[in-house]
């Protein structure tokens, strides 16, 4: 005899990892699997919940600690997405909050989730203390910093004026900032799954 568990809220899955580690690719692949299983994925990127420059750069525009602490608007992410989809939430959520490229708010319309839906959120710093207890499952995408840097240079995802400027930004700010996060949050130990790319 089989039984099914009736969920009262969507499963919340966080796909964490460094810039250009492959987390978006993995989240998109999981979304296709969710569709194939007859359930609806909710695909969101934490990149759409970043802070404005005055908050992100309050310790300086090249600060590793500022990157770790202030890049993501954890409060907006919790209150507009993760908590509404959680055990005591009303399942009314938003998928975007801020457009970091235009430096302007980008507050999405409010959506309604079904209890059987599956949230797939990819982003930086998802194992931070600020997001504790916000996921049923997490994935940490582990990739060598130099590999991530090469991928980022190919994409020029920061829209830097040249490869050298982007490489310098990674070495001064992003790599040491994410290394601080790894030391502090220990995402490989806390994740439900670790994927090495």
C-alpha positions, 0 to 999 in steps of 0.5 A: 500500500502506498500513501502520499504526503499532502504538503501545505506549501511548495518545496523550497530548493536553494541552489547556492554557489559562486559566480559562474559556478553553474548554479543557473544551469543546474536550476534550469535542468531541475526545473525541466525535471519538475515539469516532466514530473507533472509539477510546476517549478517556480524559477527565481534568481537571487540576482533579482534581489540584490541591494542598490549601490548605496547598500552594496558598496557601503564598505567600498565598491571593491570590498570583499566583506561588503560583497559577502554581507550586502550584495543580496537583500536577504530581507526582501528575499525572505519576506517576498519569496521564501517566507510566503512559500514556507509552512506559515506563508500565504503562498503569495510571492514575488519573483523580482525586487531590484534590477542591478544593471539599471540600478532601479527597483523592479518589483514583480507582480504578486503571484499565487503558488499551489502547494504542490509547486517547487521553488528553484532559487539559484543565487549567491550566499544561500546558506547564510545565517540570514536565510536559515530555515528557508529551504527544505533542500539545498544544493551547493555547486562547488567549482574552482575559483579559477574555473569560475573566473575563466567562465566569467571572463568569457561571458563578461557578465559584469559588463566590465570595460575589459577582461583585465578589469573584470579579472582584477575585480574578481581577484580583489573582491569576489573571490576573497568575499566568497572565500570568507562566506565559505569559511563562515557558512560552511555550505558544503557541510550544510547543503543537502547535496553538493555538485562539483562542476 
